[in-house]
Amino acid sequence: VNELLSSMVTVDNERRALNKLATFLNDFKEVSFTTTLEENLNRLKSNQLKDDERYSLIYLIGQKQIVDNALRWIDNALSQLE
């Protein structure tokens, strides 16, 4: 079992998996989000939002921050594999 696992866990495999995940997350951002995180943060500063709009923006901002943080983590992990 150890021999099998050691042959599956390689730097190249890790790099491919991280690149695949980054591609998926970038595609997800393109398809799912019609505005940027910065646009949402600026809109949230508006005093003219209804409560439901504000809460929706807060949720959307959180989702975008999760994806952006994951992409930064992937970039960091890839740089350490080099």
Beta strands, then each sheet from edge to edge (+ up, - down):
end
